[in-house]
Amino acid sequence: MFRTIVTSAGLAVALAILPPAAPAQKAAPNAREKEAKLIATLNKADASRKAKADACRELAAVGTAEAVPPLAALLSSEELGHMARYGLEPIPDPAVDVALRDAMGKLKGNLLVGVIGSVGVRRDPKAVPALVQKLGDPDAEVAAAAARALGRIGNRDAAEALEKALGTMPAACRVNACEGLFRAADALRTQGQRREARAIYEKLASAEVPEYVKDAAKRAEQGLEQARGR
């Protein structure tokens, strides 16, 4: 009986000295809820430029197919087009590639150059035909961006398009095709297509291009042979 009383008293003392319970914290919104709020910001007509730019930045981490239309709608914005691309590029949904290909047919100037760059980042093979058309664009920056994007995509179709363009592009723009071809050859080599990569280096080494390009192509071909012999 005595032990029971002592235990009860000790428990009462212990309870008395315990700190008060912390108030329950509100659970953080899940990714879907966060995405919905960010999309709402993009769709809000009176949202500030900073608020929309911040929303684009955060959608790069949590965005899904739901975020593609509002982000794509900003691709034509001089102020927010670059942030829209920043938000779109990491989203894995193929709807992004569709939106970027669609934008390539509508935009011009720096906005088009930016979108072409994003297409290259995503390495969208379905964009090759549209990029090939841009190789002949009168805007030299657009043509250069298309060549780089084709090089980053790096499949056989992209490489063949660049090889053809090498002989038809103005001399001032030819280096852009060379850059794309080097990228494509590197990509093909990484994929184990060494013969195709070697053919590109040989083409560059004998083309009407600056000597430094030819020298680089010869060194790349030699490196390929040395790697083969190991």
N, C-alpha and C positions, 0 to 999 in steps of 0.2 A: 504494500500500500504506500509505504514511504517512498519507494523507488518511483512509483507511478506519479506521485505528487512532485518529486524533484524533477523528473523528466518533463512533466507538463510545464513546470515553472521555467526550466531551462529553455524549452521550446518557445515559450512566450517571450523570454528575454531575447532569444535569437531573432525571432520575428520582429521584435521592436527595433533592433539595430540594423536590420536589412535596409538598403537604400530603396527609395520608392521606385516602382517599376517604370521603365521608360515608356513614354507614350508610343503606341503602335505607329510605325512608319508606313506611309502610303506606298504600295508596291509600284515599282518603276513600270512604265508602260512597255508592252512587248514591242517587238520590231514592227509588227503589222500596224499597231496603233501609231507608232512613231512615223512610219511611212505615210499613213493617212494624213497626219497633221502636216507633214512636210509638203505633201501634194496640195493640201488645202492652201498652204502659203503661196505656192506657185500659181494657183488658180485665182488667188485674191487680187482683184484689180488694183486696190490701193496699198498693197504690200510694198515696202520699200525695196530699193535695189539690193541693199545689204541683206535684208531678210530673205530675198529670193536667192541671192548668191549663196548664203549660208545653207539654205534648203537644198540647193543643188549639191553642195559639198557633202552634206550628210547623206543624201540619197545615194551617193557613190558607195556608201557602206551598207545601206539597208534597202536600197531600191530593188524592186521586182518589175515584172511586166506592167504592173499597175502604174508605175512611175514613168514609163516610157513616153506616153502621149504628152503629158505636161512638160516634160523635159524637151522632147522633140519640138514642141511649139516654140521654144525659146532659141532654137538653132538659128533663126533668122534675125535675132536681136543683136544689134551692134554692141550693146552693153553687157548682155548676159549669154551670148552664144558660146563663148569659151567655157563658161561655168556649166552650161547645159551639157557640153561635150564631156567635161570632167565628171559630171554625174552619170552620164550614159555609158562611158567606156567600160567600167568594171561590171556592169549589170550583165549576168550571163545569158539572159533570155534572148533568143534570136530576133525578137521584135526590135531590138536595138539596131541590128544590122539592116533590117527592112527600113527603119526610119532614116538611117544614115544614107542608104542608097537613094531613098526618095529625095532627101535633101540635096544630094549631089546634082539632081536634075533641076533644081530650082534656084540655088544660090549662086552668087558670083563673088569675085574678089576675095578679100581676106576671109570672109565667112566660108566660102567654098574651100579655100586652102585648108582651113581648120578642120572642116568635116572630112576632107580627103585624108588628112593626117589621122583622124580617129578611125577611119576605115582601115588604114594601115596598121594601127595599133591592134585592132581586133582581128586582123588577118582574115578578112572575109573573102573567101574564094568566089562567091557569087557576084562580087563587085568588080571582078576583072574586066568584063566587057565595058562597063561604064568608065572605068579608069583608063582603058585603052583609048577611048574617045577623047579623054581629057589630055592625052599626050600631045595632041595637036591643037590644044587651046591657044588662042592668040595671047593670053595672059601667061607670061613666062613663069610666074610663081605657081600658077595652077598646073602647068605642064610639069614643073619640077616636083611638086607635091605628088602628082599622079605617078611619076617615075619612082619616087621613094616608096610610095604605098605598094606599088606592084612588087618592088623588091622585098618589102617586108612580108607580103603574102607568100612570095617565093615558090609557088608551085610551077609546074611546067608551062601551063598556059600563060602565066604572068611573065615567065622568062622569055618565051617565044615572042610575046607581044613587044617586049623591050628590045629583043634582037632585031625585030623588023623596024622598030622606031629608030634604032640606032642609025640606020641607013637613010632615013627620010627626014629626021628632025633637023632643024637649022643648026649649024655648027655651034652657035652660042648656047643652044640648049642641050647639045649632045652629051655633055658631061653629066647631066641629070639622069639620062638613060644609063650611062655607065655606072653611076652610083647605084641605081636600082638593080642593075645586072650583078654587081658585086654582092649586093644583099641577097639576091635570088640564088646566086651560086653558093653562098655560105649556107643558106637555108637548105638547098638541095644536098649539099655535102653532109650537113647535120642529119638529114633524113636517110643517109646511106646511098644517095644517088650520085656517086662519084663521077661516073662517066658523063652524066648530064652537066655536072659542075665543071668538069674539065673542058667540055665543049664550049661553055660560056667563056672561060678564061682564054681559050684559044681564039675565040671570036674577038674578044677585046684586044688581044695582043696584036691582031692583024687589021683592026678597024682604023678608019680615019679619025683618030682621037688623039689628044695630047700625049706626048711621049711618057709623061709620068703615069698616065693611065695604063699604057702598054707595059711599062716596067712593073707596075703593081700586079697586072694580070699574069705576067711571066713568073713573078715571085710566088704568087698564089698557086700557080700550076706546079711549080717546083715543090712547094710545100705539100701539095696533094700527093705528089709522087713519093716524097720522103716518108709521109705518113703511111703510104701503102706498103713501103718496104720494111716497116718496123714489125 
